[in-house]
Amino acid sequence: MKTLFHSRTQSLTMFVLVWFSIFSFFLGVYACSQNPANETDSTAASKTEIQDEDVWQVIYVNTQRIGYAYSQTRVEDQAGSKVIRSQSDSYLKIKRFGQVLNMGTHLKTVENTKGELLSYTFEMKNPPADSTVSKGLVKDGQLKIETKIANQVSQSELKWSPAFHSPSYLERMFKKSPMKPGEERSFSMLLPEYNKVTEVQLVALDYETVDLYGDSRGKCLHVKMTQSALPGMTVDLYVTKEGEIPKTAADFLGSSMLTYTVSKETALEEISGEELDLAVQTLIKVSPIPRAHDTTKAVYKVTLQDGDPAKFLVKGDTQQVKSLDKKSIELTVSKAPIPTQFPESKVGSEFVTPTQFIQSDDPRIVKYAKEAVKSEENPWKKSLLMERYVYQNLRKKNFSTALASAAEVAKNMEGDCTEHAVLLAAMLRAQNLPSRVAVGMVYIPSRSSFGGHMWTEVFLDNRWIPLDATLGKGGIGAGHIKLTDSSLADNAPAPLTIFLPLLQAVGKLSIEVIDYAPKSKR
């Protein structure tokens, strides 16, 4: 099952890029000095004017360095008024089963001295896939956005309020008006990587003596930060009395991702031969399941270290959940019955129309769908033919791309589980069959483990039926555990957010195989 093993390793890139996009959310907060915190009160912060600054950070997972970030602030004159130009760049380098992955973000914002956003440009890089670029301009109470994905440009608008802030607002807020222990604050801020406004919640705990970079220590206010666009994700900010943030921390695949303010020379030190390889760490070991993907039913005991695992699992026709105690559930996964009736599908338009990531009107995708189904009229058989087509023709495995759009996949015919999933979803829609993608965990025979995965679902006989073009077996058995799904509609939550349940669960879940049933005889 070499193919399946590689499809799992693709999910690691998804995890990292999801967290990376979250990380880019608070890159703008680091325009702070490289001096450790001190314990003397200071009122200078509340009077400090915005100044030109250059700040470097280093990024760690536990004790392993994986990248760096750079932020720059410049105050300039523009048409007789002062504006603040900010730039935030970040770069990650890790390994996945020995293969090096490189990812980066680049953000430029222009705002007035009140912190009101005027314009921005955001780019996310995950080579060899094309970069995703979005540009925004505030005009007449609207944020007018242009997004480019796989050389396809789309336009959108967000109703804009002067109360919405740019991503670099947070650090200036701490300097202008420092928080006190026990204080809570909230404000609205743009997430440029998602083209959405998020509500940021800050809760100040108390001052703590904190380990900073190297052997230094300092006294910082511990502030918990959450945001509405990414529920369940918490970032710990450590803020000095001067409003600087020399350290942040967040949960990452059961480990801690940390950032520290450092010198430019330290931040740019080469990561060579020491890249963190997270792949094996993210697998969930189980007892062997013979022919797992030919099973008709499997029963698992799923346990979460710090809560109810049911909150991460989808309940439906093929998954039933039974509570065992506060931290454990019994999960029964069944193979979907073959549809025999095909009434008119009554689903929302989001599952049948083209989107930025599922471009079902792309000429190549339309062509591939027609080649796959030929003269077949039966909707289920058409679905299976397209699943097989993607499995057989997307042969060039590229494991470093997190989530390419269907049009890009159709052009290059390379990728892994995410690319198989979005291409099949687009081909189904090209044949007027409603589709969506599913995210969860898949059993990997070669490792006797579960790991992250994406597959496709088609709506037939008034129910969603799973397909997996990475395997090409004509549907799936009980070796898949589903956590969430998405239409990848343009107005739905940002595509990368569908991987959040995986990001939050991995490292905390354990799975025990209770029972399984082999493939039924026909």
C-alpha positions, 0 to 999 in steps of 0.5 A: 500500500505504498500509494496510501502511505504517501497519501497520508504523508501529504496530510502533514503538509496540510497540517503545517500550512494550516498552522502556518496560515494561523501563525501569519495572523500574528506575525504583525505583532512582533515589532518589538525590541530585542531586549528581554523584559524588565520588571520596572513600570513604564508609562512610556508605552502609552505615549509612544508614537509609531516608529520605523522598526525591523524585527526578526523572530525564530520559529521552533517546534519544541526545541527544534528550529524550523524557520524564521519571520521578519516584520518591518514598519515604516511611517511615510508621507502619502499625499500629504498624510502620514501612512504606516507601511508594514511588511511581514515575511515568514519561512518554514522548512521541515522534513516529511519522511526525509523530503524537505518542504518549504513554505512561506508567506508575504504580507504588505499592508498600508494603513493610516495612523489610526490603525485603519486599513487602506490596502494590503497584498498577501501571498502564500507560497508552497512550491511547486504549487502556484502561489495564492495571492490576494489584494485588497483595497478599502474604498467606499465602505467596502474592502474590494478583494482580488484573489489569484489561484492557479492563474484564475482571478476572482473578485469579491467584496467585504462590507468594511468598517473603520473599526476593523483593524489591520493585522499589525494593529495588535502590537501597537495596541499593547504599546499604546494601552498596555493590558493589566492582569485580569483584563479582557479585550476584543476587536475585529481584525482582517485575516488576509490569508482568508479574506475574512474579518475575525473577532479577536479575544484577549484575556490577560492572566498574570505576570510570569517569569518566562524563558526567552531565547537562549538563556535569558528570562524576563517577566511578561504578562501572559495573554491568551488570544483566540479568534472567531475565524479559527475556533479552538485555536489558542495562542499564548502571548507573553507581553512586556510592560512596554507592550513588546511580545518577545515570545509566543506559543501555540499547540501544534500536533501535540507539540508546542510551536514557539516564536522568539524575538532574536537578532537578524543573524540568529533568525537567518542561520541556515537550517541544513540537515537538521529539519524537523521530520514530523511525519511519524510523530503524527501517526496514531498507532493501532493493532493491525487491521487485515484488508482494512479498506475491504471491510464492511464495518469496524468498531473503534474505541477513540479516546481524547486526552483532554475532553470528549472525542465526539466533538471531532467526529461526524455522525451520520449514515456511515459513522455512529458514536456511542459515549463510553465516558468523559474521554472515550467513545465507541465509533462504528464505521460502516461501508456505504450501501450501493445506491440503486435509486437516483431521485433528483438531488435536493442539495444547496447550489454550493455543492454543484457550482464552480468555486475558486478551488473546485473549478468544475467549468475548467475545460480540462476538467470537463474534458477529463470527466467526459473521457472517464464516463464515456457513454455511461448514464448510471450516476453511481457508475459514472462516479466510480468511473471518474474515481478510477480515472483520477486514480489511474491518471494522477500518477505523478506524486508530489507530496509538498503541495498542501492544497492545489485547486482542481484546475491546477491539478488538472493542468499538472496532473500531480499531487496527492490525497488533497489533489485527488480529492479536489479533482474528483469533486470538480469532475463530479460537478462537471457531470452535474453530480453534487460533490464535496470533500471530506477530511479525517483519518485513514488506516495505513497498512504499512504502518498499522497506523491512522493518519490524516487524509482527504477524500471525496463524497458524491450525493446520490439517493439523497445521501452522501457516499464516499469515494477515494481517488487516492485508492481507486477501489470503488468507494471506501470501507471502514478504514476511514474515520471522518472528522469534517467536510466542506463544499469549498464554496467561495463564501464558506470558511476558508479552505484550510480551516477544514483541517483544523479538527485534524490539527487539534486532534493529532497528538491527543487522540488514541484509537483502539481497534475493537472489532472489524468485519471483512468484505461481504461475499456477493 
